[in-house]
Amino acid sequence: MSDSGAMTMTEQEIFEKLKEVLADSFRLDPAKITLDSHLFTDLDLDSIDAVELAIQLQDLTGRRVKAQEFKNVRTVRDVVATIHGMLQS
């Protein structure tokens, strides 16, 4: 199977895109978003925001985000790793 390169994003590229999504969708200061930022305590997201984020990530990846894949996501790094894994599969 050849790789078209369309969805071969590096973890750094995913982080940059995720930072844009978080800043735009939730009015967060991009400078305060790091890989170690906790989604709920540091970025003050709630469960409704998490659903919105999942929808945004579906748009970003072109793939359906399953709740189970995000069950243990707590930090921005977790989100990046999960997206990276989704894009590899």
Secondary structure, 3 states (H helix, E strand, C coil): CCCCCCCCCCHHHHHHHHHHHHHHHHCCCHHHCCCCCECCCCCCCCHHHHHHHHHHHHHHHCCCCCHHHHCCCCEHHHHHHHHHHHHHC
